[in-house]
Amino acid sequence: MIKLKNNFHFIEIPNLKFNSNVIQISFFANLSEINQAARYLLSKIMENGFGTYSKMKDVTRALDEMYGANLKIDSYISGSISEFNFKISFIDSKLIHDDNLTKKIILFIREAIFQPFFNETIFLIEKDNLINEYNSVLDDKTKFAAKKIEEEYFSNSEMKQSSLGRIEDIQNLSLKDVEDAYKHLLENEFSLIFYFGNENIIDMFELFDKASDTLLGDVAYKQKLHNFKQTTIVDTVEQTTFMQMYNVSNFEINLKSRAKLSLFSAILGGTNNSLLFTNIREKQSLAYSVASWPSVLNGTLTIYAGIEEKNINKVQQTINEEIQIILNEKYDNELLDFTKTILVNSLLKEEDSISMLVSRMIQSQLLKQEYSVNDYIEEIKKITKKDLAEFTANNIFLQNQLILIPRDDRGV
């Protein structure tokens, strides 16, 4: 990573096999320092127009003229920070024999960043859209349950919110709040330029306006352990949603621990051959669907099952039993080896996705841990049953359980 004179940090990765290149310019802020609702709304407003492209149709026309380039502006929460990204993908200039294409792309994204167009009418339209988007998440009862258990789990109020922000913040937003969020990007945040391509273009980014000389803080969030809490919600749903959240932040984040967490989750409920899928869904028919997934940045592992209300206790008991099986190393070696193969193949598949390569590289920078996919694969292959049992005993702690059950015929 190279720090430029204008305080942007530059990372370049050679493009060895794709026809498209990517430039992503990201700003990072601690959640405690920003209004995430204003930040998310800012991303939507900035997509509507900027600089000499005052309307969305002007932006679309310019992208079409640059051989179908694609621009995405977004903001989302990663662990204890909020990202704000300008990402543009475009065809390699060698394929269309236009030596000026990359320069045009950089000048275009420079306008997007430094010449925003704030308009009260656009603000009100996008604010209304954001409220509708927030409410649509609540209408999806699975997403509602996932959001609710996070609110119950995290003690930090900033971690309870989604990338959309809090509804009360959204409703109270003014155009000035959005403008202040934009100023915060340039004046108070760590900035990173990621280039996935083969041209020598670093000097072009020196032409950017000056960014803040801010250091990147800790990204991974570590929630303190608390007493187990169960929440039951009665709502208008067709089936019962059963969710558990485990604290998995009790370890130093490195390649070894990340590999163990990924393998634990995959064996427990991350594949169609996992313990939960096999024993809860296939053998006992206790769930319509069941899965588990980890979040290294949030320090959590989540288990989800769509079930009938009468099966709640049996599902809870079976989950406990399957975790105990991992602790006691009582599962087949074939499951361990097969799951490792699935994880390895998944990592290799990511090598064929530009977006996954970009995401992986940026996450490695946020965690200050650079590694190759081969390094990760080797760590996975080395894990034994004993390693996984020790990891589970020391790092997997059930903290919250949420059950969303249907109303009965009496409306209760």
C-alpha positions, 0 to 999 in steps of 0.5 A: 500500500502506497500513501499518496501526497494527497493522503489517499492510499493506493493499492494495485493488483495486476489483472491477469485474466479478466477483460474488465478492470476495476477502480474502487475508492473507499472511505472508512469511518468509525460508526460512533463518528457518523450518522449511517442513515445520512451516509447511506442516503448520500450514496443514493443521492450521489448516484443521481448526478454530479459535476457536469452530469447533473441528471441520472440520464447524463451519468448513464449516457456517459457510462455507455459512451465509455463502452458500458462502464458500470458505476456503483456508489454505496455505503454499508457497515463492516464490523465497527466501521462504515464504508463508503465506496465509489466502484467503477468497472470498465473494459480493458482499454487494450481490447477496444484500442482506446488508450484514453479510456482509463484516463476518462474513467478516472476523471469521471470518478473524480467528478463523482467524488469531488463535485456532488450535486445536492438538490432538495427535490432529489433529497426528498425523493431518495429519503422517501425511497429509503424509508420504503426500503427500511420498511420492506426489510421489516416486512420480510420476516426472516430479515426482521428476525435477523435484525432483531436478534442483532439488536438483542445481541449487541450492547453497542447502540451503533452495532444494533443498526443496519447499513440503512441506519436507524428509522428515527434517524432516517425520518429526521434527516435534512439535506444539511445532514447529508451535506455534513456526511459528505464533508466528513468523508473528505475531512475526517476519514481514511481513504483507499484507492484500489486498482485492479488492472495493468496500466501505470495510472498511480500518477493520475490519482495524485490529481485528486483533491486532498483527503484526510490524513486519518489513520484506520481504526480497529475494524473487527468488533468484539462484544463482551459476553453476557448472560443468555437471553431468549426473545419470543415474538408473535407475528403474522407469519406462516412458519416459526423462525428459530435463530441463535447468535453465538459470540465468536470474538474471543480469539485473535483474528488471524488466518488460522482462527478465521480458517477454523471458524469457517470450517466449524460453521461449514461442518455445523450448518454451512453445507447440505452435508452439514450436521444440522442439515443432515440431522435436523432437516433430512433425518428428523424432518424438524425444519424446512431449512437450516443453516449457519454462517459466521461474521469475522468482523462482527465476531458472531456466528448465526444459526437459522431454522425455519420450523413448526412451532411444535418442534422448537424444543427438539430443534434447540436440543439437536443443535446443542447435541451437534455442537457437542459432537464437534466438541467430542470429535464424534463425527466422521472423518469423511465429513471433515475432509468433504467440508474442507474440499467444499471450502477450498473449492469455494475459495478457488471459485472466488479467484474467477470473480473480480468482485470477490477478489476486490472484496477479499483484498479490501478486507485484508487491508482493513484487518491489516492481514495480507494473505494469498488464497493458497495461504488460506487453503493450506490453513484449512487443510491443516485443521484436525478434529482436535483443533476444531474441538479446542477452538469450539470449546474456547470460542463458541458461546451461545448468547441470544435465541430468538423465536418468531412464531405465528399468531393463532386463530384467536390473534394471540 
